[in-house]
Amino acid sequence: MQIYLDSANPGEIEEALSWGVISGVTTNPSLIANETGGSASLVQRICKILGGKKPVSVEVLSTAAEDMVKEARRIALLAPNIVIKIPMGVEGLKAVYQLSQGVERVKCNVTLIFSVNQAILAARAGAAFVSPFIGRLDDIGWDGVGLVREMVDVFTKHNTDTAIIAASIRHPRHIHEVAMAGAHIATVPFSVLKQMISHPLTDLGVERFLRDWAKTRTDEVF
């Protein structure tokens, strides 16, 4: 399973890239609004940090299909590795279909997916990615990871090429569970990515090794 960083903060993205663990970035209007500077220049900076190859999802703000398509085409011109995020809905499906069938073949990530039916429709319309929001489903007492598992099962049975991005990740356990469920990608906030590294037994082990070395050796380390 690939890991995308869910962030629009260049510092977080550069740090996560240095770990060698992320394969892309997802943003949304809220994340971009929290950063300084113009949105277009910020998106271009993020795409450049990703080397112009790893995908960067950027969401449209328009609500009508025709306007979504126009906005998506403008955003896609900012960098070659941009994927357009489009919210689920009738207008969104129209826009995804037009963008996926056009000469430019703009890749789309249909976001705010909360059912298998929505995922099927998005895939049929031509989405390259679909993003089920598992944390928001958990918030209302539904099984977000269970939805991912069902989507993987359906897409596998029907040889659907659309990749499933598990989104709205709230904690490290979510990542473990969506990986077990077969998600192709999990998009993870930087705070959760850092939590994935830690385990109390790892910290204890390092502390013990260093303590033992300090007791028995007085020469320089190697």
Stockholm file with secondary structure:
# STOCKHOLM 1.0

chainA/1-222         MQIYLDSANPGEIEEALSWGVISGVTTNPSLIANETGGSASLVQRICKILGGKKPVSVEVLSTAAEDMVKEARRIALLAPNIVIKIPMGVEGLKAVYQLSQGVERVKCNVTLIFSVNQAILAARAGAAFVSPFIGRLDDIGWDGVGLVREMVDVFTKHNTDTAIIAASIRHPRHIHEVAMAGAHIATVPFSVLKQMISHPLTDLGVERFLRDWAKTRTDEVF
#=GR chainA/1-222 SS CEEEEECCCHHHHHHHHHTTCCCEEECCHHHHHTSSSCHHHHHHHHHHHTTTTSCEEEECCCCSHHHHHHHHHHHHTTCTTEEEEEESSHHHHHHHHHHHHSTTCCCEEEEEECSHHHHHHHHHHTCSEEEEBHHHHHHTTCCHHHHHHHHHHHHHHTTCCCEEEEBSCCSHHHHHHHHHHTCSEEEECHHHHHHHHCCHHHHHHHHHHHHHHHHHCCSCCC
#=GC SS_cons         CEEEEECCCHHHHHHHHHTTCCCEEECCHHHHHTSSSCHHHHHHHHHHHTTTTSCEEEECCCCSHHHHHHHHHHHHTTCTTEEEEEESSHHHHHHHHHHHHSTTCCCEEEEEECSHHHHHHHHHHTCSEEEEBHHHHHHTTCCHHHHHHHHHHHHHHTTCCCEEEEBSCCSHHHHHHHHHHTCSEEEECHHHHHHHHCCHHHHHHHHHHHHHHHHHCCSCCC
//
